[in-house]
Amino acid sequence: MYALLQTLISRGWVRTDVTGSLYGIGIHALLTGTSYLDSDPRVRLVRPYLDEASQALGETIHMARLDGRDVAYLATRESHEYLRTISRVGRRLPAHVGALGKALLAERPDGDLPEGPYRALTPNTRTSREALAADLAGVRARGWSIDREEGVLGIVGFGFALRYDTPAQDAISCSVPVARLSAAHEERIVAVMRETRAKIEARAPGGGGGSVHWRS
């Protein structure tokens, strides 16, 4: 193990302190992750539309990809209302707690859902399989997901699966503080994000994202 660690240190994958007894992820891992994002054709396709949606709404816009039971954040455009920028790129969140994950879970049969109970991040998190399945039925009926303080207290999210793959692997979302969310603003968010999704899917290989879909 020591010899392996020394090799990883020399290659930049692992770093160590002056004592050689503490180890952490090295800078080469960051560079590899950045290369992944830069080379991914889906991320390159979506990025300009994230900018467009963020400018139109003045809110934070995310893109994420389903990875097992989690979603991994691939791109973020922060709201200009925030005094400081907090990038989520590279972070993971359980799929059952957020708008992004629920939009993607709704693209799959409920039989694929793991047995509960699920981990709660806030008092509003749906922790049972039955409650999550009922929520996903609503997502399918609407065509987008809603996360009302289920992942982060004080934040509401609206998620939209990108259906250029079947089933969808990627999704976009808009996150807005509860204090700034009125009925009119919610309606505008949904309208802008639906239009953004349509633009992305139309630009994806295949012109329209593949097969005809029943969701609005």
Salt bridges, closest charged atoms under 4 A:
ASP38 OD1 - ARG47 NH2 3.76
ASP40 OD2 - ARG65 NH1 2.85
ASP51 OD1 - ARG77 NE 2.36
GLU52 OE2 - LYS199 NZ 2.55
GLU59 OE1 - ARG180 NH2 2.52
GLU59 OE2 - HIS185 NE2 2.88
ASP67 OD2 - ARG92 NH1 2.63
ASP70 OD2 - ARG92 NH2 3.17
GLU81 OE2 - HIS80 ND1 3.77
GLU107 OE1 - HIS213 NE2 3.04
GLU107 OE2 - ARG215 NH1 3.34
ASP110 OD1 - ARG140 NH2 2.85
GLU115 OE2 - ARG129 NE 3.84
ASP135 OD2 - LYS102 NZ 2.52
ASP135 OD2 - ARG126 NH1 3.53
GLU150 OE1 - LYS102 NZ 2.91
GLU150 OE2 - ARG126 NH1 2.84
ASP165 OD1 - ARG42 NH2 2.97
ASP170 OD1 - ARG65 NE 2.59
GLU186 OE2 - ARG148 NH2 2.99
GLU195 OE2 - LYS199 NZ 3.65
GLU201 OE2 - ARG163 NE 2.84
